[in-house]
Amino acid sequence: RWTLLIRKFAPASRKPEQLAILGSLEKFIEDKEKLHSLLPSILQNLYDEDCVEEDAMIEWHQKVKNAKVKTAAEPFISWLEEADEEDSEDGDSDDGDE
């Protein structure tokens, strides 16, 4: 529902704007603990809708100051990192087999 608005604010090629979106999200939910459990889903939607790229999410997560927000984001960030590692391994196995 908000995808078009977010894409206009942060085109996929512009990491600073993507980091601003994630920073704003962090500030918004940091004192709203009821929303912490929703953070992985929110991040997943931002990723799936191409509003925020993987690199921006990982960079943001490394800089998160609020420990509870960082912990809440961990399941999604771990999934991103594992998926990236699997993609790297798949790419390596394709080399030299021909």
Backbone as ProteinMPNN parsed JSONL, in Angstrom:
{"seq_chain_A": "RWTLLIRKFAPASRKPEQLAILGSLEKFIEDKEKLHSLLPSILQNLYDEDCVEEDAMIEWHQKVKNAKVKTAAEPFISWLEEADEEDSEDGDSDDGDE", "coords_chain_A": {"N_chain_A": [[0.819, -1.192, 0.0], [1.949, 1.253, 0.724], [4.081, 1.242, -0.886], [4.648, 2.583, -3.395], [4.943, 5.264, -2.598], [7.138, 5.071, -0.856], [9.084, 4.113, -2.632], [9.368, 6.352, -4.28], [10.525, 8.128, -2.513], [12.858, 6.815, -1.819], [14.627, 5.686, -4.126], [15.719, 2.561, -5.529], [18.399, 2.678, -6.177], [19.604, 4.421, -4.45], [21.259, 4.492, -1.72], [21.656, 6.208, 0.629], [19.096, 7.338, 1.095], [17.618, 5.042, 1.543], [18.784, 4.131, 3.9], [17.963, 6.233, 5.502], [15.205, 5.782, 5.626], [15.152, 3.352, 7.046], [16.375, 4.193, 9.409], [14.488, 6.02, 10.32], [12.344, 4.307, 10.743], [13.447, 2.768, 12.795], [13.693, 4.733, 14.859], [10.994, 5.306, 15.2], [9.882, 2.908, 16.206], [11.404, 2.282, 18.452], [10.644, 2.865, 21.125], [8.28, 1.599, 21.288], [7.5, -1.177, 22.198], [5.638, -3.153, 21.578], [5.592, -3.202, 18.859], [7.981, -4.304, 18.126], [8.017, -7.05, 17.609], [6.939, -7.113, 15.121], [8.836, -6.127, 13.438], [10.658, -7.835, 11.848], [8.857, -8.664, 9.813], [8.12, -6.205, 8.697], [10.579, -5.334, 7.683], [10.999, -7.407, 5.858], [8.915, -6.916, 4.045], [9.678, -4.373, 3.054], [11.995, -5.141, 1.76], [11.07, -7.133, -0.066], [9.426, -5.606, -1.695], [11.208, -4.105, -3.038], [12.001, -1.678, -1.92], [14.005, -1.182, -0.12], [17.321, -2.144, -0.287], [19.343, -5.127, 0.151], [22.062, -4.606, 0.984], [21.807, -2.086, 2.199], [20.11, -2.707, 4.315], [21.69, -4.452, 5.87], [23.858, -2.797, 6.481], [22.518, -0.784, 7.935], [21.603, -2.322, 10.137], [23.998, -2.959, 11.395], [24.597, -0.547, 12.538], [22.578, 0.067, 14.329], [21.509, 1.44, 17.342], [19.793, 0.957, 19.506], [19.377, -1.719, 21.545], [17.204, -3.497, 21.788], [15.746, -3.109, 19.44], [17.672, -3.873, 17.602], [17.939, -6.588, 18.272], [15.339, -7.433, 17.661], [15.334, -7.159, 14.893], [17.113, -9.043, 14.102], [16.367, -11.796, 13.249], [15.478, -11.447, 10.555], [17.684, -10.149, 9.353], [19.657, -12.088, 9.706], [18.591, -14.091, 8.068], [18.823, -12.778, 5.573], [21.633, -12.587, 5.343], [22.346, -15.303, 5.361], [21.059, -16.174, 3.033], [22.482, -14.72, 1.16], [25.022, -15.853, 1.474], [24.46, -18.466, 0.597], [23.807, -17.945, -2.073], [26.29, -17.073, -2.956], [27.801, -19.397, -2.649], [26.454, -21.086, -4.453], [27.032, -19.788, -6.826], [29.8, -20.18, -6.934], [29.976, -22.937, -7.302], [29.211, -23.281, -9.879], [31.305, -22.546, -11.454], [33.91, -23.702, -13.532], [32.892, -26.236, -14.092], [32.339, -26.837, -16.647]], "CA_chain_A": [[0.0, 0.0, 0.0], [2.833, 2.424, 0.799], [5.251, 0.951, -1.702], [4.944, 3.628, -4.381], [5.439, 6.442, -1.89], [8.483, 4.782, -0.358], [9.974, 4.039, -3.789], [9.652, 7.72, -4.735], [11.414, 8.729, -1.53], [14.142, 6.105, -1.787], [14.829, 4.793, -5.275], [16.571, 1.422, -5.194], [19.815, 2.966, -6.411], [20.053, 5.485, -3.552], [21.436, 3.925, -0.383], [21.433, 7.141, 1.745], [17.666, 7.461, 1.37], [17.18, 3.772, 2.12], [19.227, 4.156, 5.295], [17.097, 7.189, 6.204], [13.933, 5.086, 5.886], [15.376, 2.385, 8.124], [16.632, 4.961, 10.629], [13.199, 6.557, 10.767], [11.606, 3.161, 11.284], [14.073, 2.456, 14.081], [13.287, 5.765, 15.827], [9.552, 5.2, 15.437], [9.49, 1.735, 17.006], [12.3, 1.966, 19.56], [9.961, 2.91, 22.419], [6.996, 0.913, 21.112], [7.913, -2.579, 22.236], [4.634, -4.016, 20.946], [5.888, -3.26, 17.429], [9.255, -4.988, 17.889], [7.779, -8.376, 17.021], [6.559, -6.927, 13.716], [9.958, -5.593, 12.67], [11.107, -8.706, 10.746], [7.873, -8.618, 8.72], [8.222, -4.891, 8.063], [11.811, -5.367, 6.892], [10.757, -8.331, 4.743], [8.091, -6.213, 3.049], [10.505, -3.351, 2.408], [12.914, -5.866, 0.88], [10.309, -7.78, -1.14], [8.867, -4.587, -2.589], [12.347, -3.379, -3.604], [12.094, -0.335, -1.349], [15.304, -1.115, 0.545], [18.15, -3.256, -0.732], [20.033, -5.953, 1.148], [23.243, -3.922, 1.528], [21.363, -1.014, 3.094], [19.575, -3.322, 5.54], [22.792, -4.974, 6.674], [24.594, -1.636, 7.0], [21.681, -0.184, 8.979], [21.582, -3.197, 11.306], [25.287, -2.839, 12.069], [24.659, 0.755, 13.208], [21.456, 0.244, 15.241], [21.966, 1.7, 18.717], [18.854, 0.387, 20.461], [19.612, -3.166, 21.612], [15.96, -4.246, 21.573], [15.439, -3.024, 18.01], [18.681, -4.701, 16.933], [17.55, -7.979, 18.513], [14.099, -7.702, 16.928], [15.642, -7.234, 13.465], [18.09, -10.108, 13.887], [15.938, -12.937, 12.425], [15.451, -11.105, 9.134], [19.049, -9.867, 8.912], [20.322, -13.397, 9.608], [18.074, -14.725, 6.858], [19.457, -12.096, 4.429], [23.046, -12.963, 5.277], [22.418, -16.715, 4.974], [20.665, -16.267, 1.627], [23.607, -14.185, 0.395], [26.072, -16.873, 1.507], [24.036, -19.568, -0.266], [23.952, -17.48, -3.446], [27.721, -17.056, -3.255], [28.223, -20.79, -2.8], [25.886, -21.587, -5.699], [27.81, -19.19, -7.916], [31.117, -20.8, -6.958], [29.888, -24.307, -7.781], [28.99, -23.249, -11.321], [32.584, -22.26, -12.118], [34.837, -24.789, -13.818], [32.236, -27.521, -14.336], [32.054, -27.017, -18.076]], "C_chain_A": [[0.864, 1.257, 0.0], [4.032, 2.301, -0.13], [5.605, 2.077, -2.666], [5.501, 4.878, -3.728], [6.876, 6.226, -1.415], [9.473, 4.716, -1.516], [10.311, 5.427, -4.334], [10.645, 8.404, -3.803], [12.802, 8.105, -1.577], [14.263, 5.162, -2.972], [15.86, 3.723, -4.936], [18.056, 1.724, -5.351], [20.393, 3.967, -5.406], [20.111, 5.011, -2.111], [21.21, 4.941, 0.739], [19.951, 7.3, 2.101], [17.111, 6.181, 1.982], [17.574, 3.694, 3.597], [18.391, 5.129, 6.122], [15.749, 6.557, 6.541], [14.095, 4.13, 7.064], [15.646, 3.088, 9.449], [15.354, 5.55, 11.194], [12.337, 5.465, 11.379], [12.136, 2.79, 12.665], [13.619, 3.449, 15.154], [11.814, 5.617, 16.198], [9.222, 4.051, 16.383], [10.324, 1.532, 18.264], [11.618, 2.005, 20.929], [8.564, 2.285, 22.37], [7.255, -0.591, 21.04], [6.9, -3.536, 21.612], [4.896, -4.166, 19.453], [7.169, -4.037, 17.115], [9.05, -6.347, 17.227], [7.388, -8.282, 15.544], [7.735, -6.51, 12.838], [10.466, -6.545, 11.586], [10.146, -8.692, 9.551], [7.932, -7.295, 7.961], [9.46, -4.86, 7.165], [11.655, -6.273, 5.674], [9.948, -7.647, 3.647], [8.882, -5.133, 2.325], [11.472, -3.986, 1.412], [12.17, -6.456, -0.323], [9.776, -6.783, -2.165], [9.951, -3.71, -3.216], [12.407, -1.923, -3.16], [13.452, -0.121, -0.697], [16.085, -2.358, 0.145], [18.883, -3.935, 0.428], [21.212, -5.226, 1.793], [22.861, -2.84, 2.516], [20.833, -1.598, 4.403], [20.698, -3.803, 6.449], [23.598, -3.823, 7.276], [23.821, -0.959, 8.127], [21.752, -1.008, 10.259], [22.891, -3.113, 12.087], [25.372, -1.567, 12.897], [23.538, 0.985, 14.224], [21.971, 0.384, 16.671], [21.082, 1.041, 19.766], [18.965, -1.144, 20.438], [18.349, -3.978, 21.327], [15.548, -4.23, 20.109], [16.403, -3.917, 17.231], [18.33, -6.185, 17.067], [16.298, -8.343, 17.721], [14.358, -7.875, 15.436], [16.49, -8.453, 13.117], [17.583, -11.28, 13.033], [15.942, -12.629, 10.928], [16.858, -10.866, 8.605], [19.832, -11.175, 8.774], [19.88, -14.135, 8.356], [18.723, -14.108, 5.607], [20.901, -12.554, 4.256], [23.206, -14.42, 4.85], [22.064, -16.901, 3.512], [21.799, -15.77, 0.734], [24.749, -15.196, 0.347], [25.725, -18.043, 0.593], [24.164, -19.184, -1.729], [25.409, -17.477, -3.87], [28.235, -18.475, -3.48], [27.697, -21.382, -4.091], [26.653, -21.049, -6.891], [29.168, -19.813, -8.057], [31.061, -22.195, -7.552], [29.656, -24.363, -9.279], [30.289, -23.065, -12.083], [33.381, -23.544, -12.331], [34.206, -26.135, -14.075], [32.033, -27.795, -15.821], [33.258, -27.447, -18.847]], "O_chain_A": [[0.526, 2.232, -0.671], [4.9, 3.173, -0.147], [6.766, 2.481, -2.736], [6.435, 5.488, -4.25], [7.723, 7.107, -1.561], [10.592, 5.214, -1.393], [11.428, 5.65, -4.801], [11.503, 9.165, -4.249], [13.805, 8.795, -1.395], [14.025, 3.962, -2.835], [16.771, 3.962, -4.143], [18.885, 1.077, -4.71], [21.567, 4.324, -5.508], [19.133, 5.116, -1.371], [20.61, 4.569, 1.748], [19.6, 7.386, 3.278], [16.232, 6.231, 2.842], [16.791, 3.246, 4.434], [18.137, 4.885, 7.302], [15.214, 6.778, 7.628], [13.265, 4.109, 7.973], [15.195, 2.628, 10.498], [15.16, 5.576, 12.409], [11.684, 5.671, 12.402], [11.364, 2.531, 13.588], [13.207, 3.041, 16.239], [11.434, 5.781, 17.358], [8.376, 4.198, 17.265], [9.98, 0.678, 19.081], [11.992, 1.235, 21.814], [7.773, 2.431, 23.301], [7.23, -1.192, 19.966], [7.272, -4.62, 21.163], [4.471, -5.149, 18.845], [7.413, -4.387, 15.96], [9.84, -6.743, 16.369], [7.497, -9.262, 14.807], [7.628, -6.541, 11.612], [10.694, -6.087, 10.466], [10.587, -8.706, 8.402], [7.81, -7.266, 6.736], [9.391, -4.412, 6.021], [12.124, -5.942, 4.585], [10.257, -7.781, 2.463], [8.767, -4.994, 1.107], [11.732, -3.427, 0.346], [12.601, -6.291, -1.464], [9.689, -7.087, -3.355], [9.65, -2.697, -3.848], [12.811, -1.045, -3.923], [13.989, 0.987, -0.715], [15.582, -3.479, 0.226], [19.015, -3.384, 1.52], [21.346, -5.229, 3.016], [23.507, -2.684, 3.552], [21.079, -1.046, 5.475], [20.659, -3.585, 7.659], [23.975, -3.871, 8.447], [24.398, -0.601, 9.154], [21.94, -0.457, 11.343], [22.884, -3.19, 13.316], [26.138, -1.507, 13.86], [23.545, 2.002, 14.916], [22.758, -0.433, 17.149], [21.576, 0.61, 20.808], [18.676, -1.777, 19.422], [18.42, -5.031, 20.694], [15.053, -5.232, 19.593], [15.996, -4.63, 16.313], [18.413, -6.942, 16.099], [16.209, -9.441, 17.171], [13.671, -8.657, 14.779], [16.569, -8.844, 11.952], [18.318, -11.729, 12.153], [16.364, -13.46, 10.124], [17.193, -11.334, 7.516], [20.59, -11.343, 7.819], [20.7, -14.737, 7.662], [19.123, -14.829, 4.693], [21.332, -12.871, 3.147], [24.098, -14.741, 4.065], [22.696, -17.698, 2.819], [22.047, -16.338, -0.33], [25.375, -15.378, -0.697], [26.594, -18.559, -0.11], [24.585, -20.002, -2.547], [25.733, -17.834, -5.003], [29.015, -18.719, -4.401], [28.421, -22.113, -4.768], [26.896, -21.773, -7.857], [29.662, -19.969, -9.174], [31.996, -22.608, -8.239], [29.886, -25.405, -9.893], [30.355, -23.404, -13.265], [33.509, -24.366, -11.425], [34.932, -27.112, -14.264], [31.597, -28.884, -16.197], [33.178, -27.64, -20.06]]}, "name": "protein", "num_of_chains": 1, "seq": "RWTLLIRKFAPASRKPEQLAILGSLEKFIEDKEKLHSLLPSILQNLYDEDCVEEDAMIEWHQKVKNAKVKTAAEPFISWLEEADEEDSEDGDSDDGDE"}
